[in-house]
Amino acid sequence: MSAALASMTGFARAEAANGALRARIEIKSVNGRGLDIRTRFAPGLDVFDLPVRQLLSQALSRGSLNVSLTLDRGAAGKPITVNEAALATIIAAANDLAQRLEVAPPRVDGLLALPGVLAFEEADALDEEAVGTLVTEAAQNALSALQASRREEGSRIATTLSDQLDQIAVLVEAAAIHPSRNREQISARLKAQIEALNQQTDIAPERFAQEVLLLVTKADIQEEIDRLRAHIAGARKLIAQGGPVGRRLDFLAQEFNREANTLCSKSNAVELTTIGLDLKAVIDQLREQVQNIE
């Protein structure tokens, strides 16, 4: 069974919990030349950076990823207590000032915001192994969701690419049967070009031979048509194969464009040139879509 075609664009969020501990991971993926992983982990979680990178690197080949990781300790977080002595001192001072300045007494939220009123007790040390298990579970779940998202987008792109290849195939066959490719017309055109070249009395024999060879080479576009047909078949095979084939599809798109340019340069008929230009337009659209493939 062939792998599905995957886009480099996707998003996933997952979490894993064990009692009060809850690890959350989020991954955003966009196009990239290679695999670029950027992490933003909450303080104290940098120790899990390498394992997460290794997990993603083993499953993905291309894309620019932004990965964030947070840990919610719930009841295991730092308990908060009120520093009664500090609060009493502040209230007394505030009331004294309020009476002397004839202003309203301080609000509770304002008092609690003052430094030293709230005290954060040190929480118990985290079990790194337990947290590591949660981070791994969350990362694996996020990776699975990301791959599903990228495959879903890849499926839509595959449909678009297939339609574009169908358009290219129609244009190639239209070029193949164009009347300007009639053997008699090609022979007559080539004969007239050689006669015109022969009338140049100042041309050296070696140059004449080179020009004739060039004319013969440009006399027909069969080679370009054969290559375009081969590229169409190759692209369809890669799409059916799936997996990380983006680079090879991009190479084929460049080859498509090269052959279309040559076809236009060899054209001896306005209609055939128009076909070549239409071909280039569809190929450009194809290449834009290919840029999204992993």
FIKOLBA-714803 format. One record per residue (C-alpha): residue in one letter; x, y, z. Coordinates in steps of 0.25 Angstrom, whole numbers, padded with zeros to 4 digits, always signed. Layout:
// FIKOLBA-714803
AXYZ ...
***
This chain:
// FIKOLBA-714803
M+0000+0000+0000 S+0006+0013-0004 A+0007+0025+0006 A-0002+0037+0005 L+0003+0050-0001 A+0006+0060+0010 S+0006+0075+0011 M+0016+0083+0019 T+0005+0091+0025 G-0003+0086+0037 F-0006+0089+0052 A-0008+0080+0064 R-0010+0081+0079 A-0010+0070+0089 E-0008+0067+0104 A-0006+0056+0113 A-0009+0056+0128 N-0006+0048+0141 G-0013+0052+0153 A-0011+0067+0155 L+0000+0068+0144 R-0004+0072+0130 A+0006+0073+0119 R+0001+0081+0107 I+0008+0082+0093 E+0005+0090+0081 I+0011+0089+0067 K+0009+0098+0055 S+0015+0094+0042 V+0018+0102+0029 N+0026+0101+0016 G+0041+0099+0017 R+0053+0095+0009 G+0057+0085+0019 L+0052+0081+0033 D+0054+0093+0043 I+0049+0091+0057 R+0048+0103+0066 T+0043+0100+0081 R+0037+0109+0091 F+0037+0101+0104 A+0032+0106+0118 P+0043+0109+0128 G+0049+0096+0134 L+0045+0088+0122 D+0057+0090+0113 V+0062+0076+0117 F+0051+0070+0108 D+0055+0078+0096 L+0064+0068+0089 P+0055+0056+0091 V+0043+0064+0085 R+0052+0068+0073 Q+0057+0054+0071 L+0042+0049+0071 L+0038+0059+0060 S+0051+0057+0052 Q+0048+0042+0051 A+0034+0044+0045 L+0035+0057+0037 S+0045+0060+0026 R+0041+0075+0022 G+0034+0087+0028 S+0037+0098+0037 L+0031+0095+0051 N+0028+0103+0063 V+0026+0095+0075 S+0022+0100+0089 L+0021+0091+0102 T+0015+0095+0115 L+0012+0088+0128 D+0001+0090+0137 R+0003+0085+0151 G-0011+0087+0157 A-0011+0085+0172 A+0003+0081+0171 G+0007+0095+0168 K+0012+0105+0178 P+0002+0108+0189 I-0001+0122+0192 T-0002+0128+0206 V-0005+0142+0212 N+0006+0148+0220 E-0003+0153+0231 A+0008+0161+0238 A+0012+0169+0225 L-0003+0171+0222 A-0006+0176+0236 T+0005+0186+0235 I+0001+0191+0221 I-0014+0193+0225 A-0010+0201+0237 A-0001+0210+0229 A-0012+0211+0218 N-0023+0215+0228 D-0014+0225+0234 L-0011+0231+0221 A-0026+0231+0217 Q-0030+0239+0229 R-0019+0249+0228 L-0021+0251+0213 E-0036+0249+0213 V-0036+0239+0202 A-0044+0225+0201 P-0038+0213+0208 P-0030+0203+0199 R-0037+0192+0192 V-0034+0178+0195 D-0029+0175+0181 G-0019+0186+0182 L-0014+0181+0196 L-0012+0167+0190 A-0004+0173+0179 L+0006+0179+0188 P+0020+0172+0189 G+0021+0163+0201 V+0006+0161+0204 L+0005+0148+0196 A+0015+0137+0199 F+0018+0126+0189 E+0022+0113+0196 E+0032+0104+0189 A+0025+0093+0182 D+0031+0078+0183 A+0041+0075+0172 L+0035+0069+0160 D+0038+0055+0156 E+0046+0057+0143 E+0043+0043+0139 A+0028+0044+0141 V+0028+0057+0134 G+0036+0052+0122 T+0026+0041+0120 L+0015+0051+0119 V+0023+0060+0110 T+0026+0048+0101 E+0011+0044+0101 A+0006+0058+0097 A+0017+0059+0087 Q+0013+0046+0080 N-0002+0050+0080 A+0001+0063+0074 L+0010+0057+0064 S-0001+0047+0060 A-0011+0059+0059 L-0001+0067+0051 Q+0002+0056+0041 A-0013+0054+0039 S-0015+0069+0036 R-0003+0069+0026 R-0009+0057+0019 E-0023+0063+0018 E-0017+0075+0012 G-0008+0066+0003 S-0020+0059-0002 R-0026+0072-0007 I-0013+0076-0013 A-0012+0062-0020 T-0026+0064-0027 T-0021+0078-0032 L-0008+0073-0037 S-0015+0062-0044 D-0025+0072-0051 Q-0013+0080-0055 L-0006+0068-0061 D-0018+0065-0069 Q-0018+0079-0075 I-0003+0078-0078 A-0006+0065-0085 V-0017+0071-0093 L-0008+0082-0098 V+0004+0073-0101 E-0005+0064-0110 A-0011+0077-0117 A+0004+0081-0120 A+0007+0067-0125 I-0005+0067-0135 H-0003+0082-0139 P-0003+0083-0155 S+0011+0090-0154 R+0017+0077-0151 N+0013+0071-0164 R+0025+0064-0170 E+0023+0071-0183 Q+0022+0085-0177 I+0034+0082-0168 S+0042+0078-0181 A+0038+0090-0189 R+0041+0099-0177 L+0054+0093-0175 K+0058+0093-0190 A+0054+0108-0191 Q+0062+0112-0179 I+0074+0104-0184 E+0073+0111-0198 A+0072+0124-0191 L+0085+0121-0183 N+0092+0116-0196 Q+0090+0130-0203 Q+0099+0136-0192 T+0112+0136-0201 D+0120+0141-0189 I+0117+0129-0180 A+0129+0120-0177 P+0126+0105-0180 E+0128+0101-0165 R+0118+0112-0161 F+0108+0107-0172 A+0109+0093-0167 Q+0106+0098-0152 E+0094+0106-0157 V+0089+0095-0165 L+0090+0085-0153 L+0083+0096-0144 L+0072+0097-0154 V+0070+0082-0154 T+0070+0081-0139 K+0059+0092-0138 A+0051+0086-0150 D+0042+0078-0141 I+0037+0077-0126 Q+0036+0062-0125 E+0047+0061-0115 E+0040+0071-0106 I+0027+0064-0107 D+0033+0051-0103 R+0040+0057-0091 L+0027+0064-0087 R+0019+0051-0088 A+0030+0044-0079 H+0030+0055-0069 I+0014+0054-0068 A+0016+0039-0066 G+0027+0041-0055 A+0019+0052-0048 R+0006+0043-0047 K+0015+0031-0042 L+0021+0040-0031 I+0007+0045-0027 A+0002+0031-0026 Q+0014+0027-0018 G+0012+0038-0008 G+0021+0040+0004 P+0032+0051+0004 V+0033+0053-0012 G+0032+0068-0012 R+0046+0070-0016 R+0045+0061-0028 L+0032+0067-0032 D+0039+0081-0032 F+0050+0076-0041 L+0040+0070-0050 A+0032+0083-0051 Q+0045+0090-0055 E+0047+0080-0066 F+0033+0082-0070 N+0036+0097-0071 R+0049+0095-0079 E+0042+0086-0090 A+0031+0096-0091 N+0041+0107-0093 T+0048+0099-0104 L+0035+0096-0111 C+0032+0111-0111 S+0045+0114-0117 K+0044+0103-0128 S+0030+0107-0132 N+0028+0111-0146 A+0013+0114-0144 V+0005+0124-0136 E-0005+0114-0131 L+0007+0105-0127 T+0013+0116-0119 T+0000+0119-0112 I-0001+0104-0108 G+0013+0105-0102 L+0009+0118-0095 D-0003+0111-0089 L+0006+0100-0085 K+0015+0109-0078 A+0003+0115-0070 V-0002+0102-0065 I+0012+0097-0062 D+0014+0110-0053 Q+0001+0106-0046 L+0006+0092-0044 R+0019+0097-0038 E+0012+0106-0028 Q+0005+0094-0023 V+0017+0085-0023 Q+0024+0095-0013 N+0014+0091-0002 I+0017+0076-0003 E+0026+0069+0007 
***
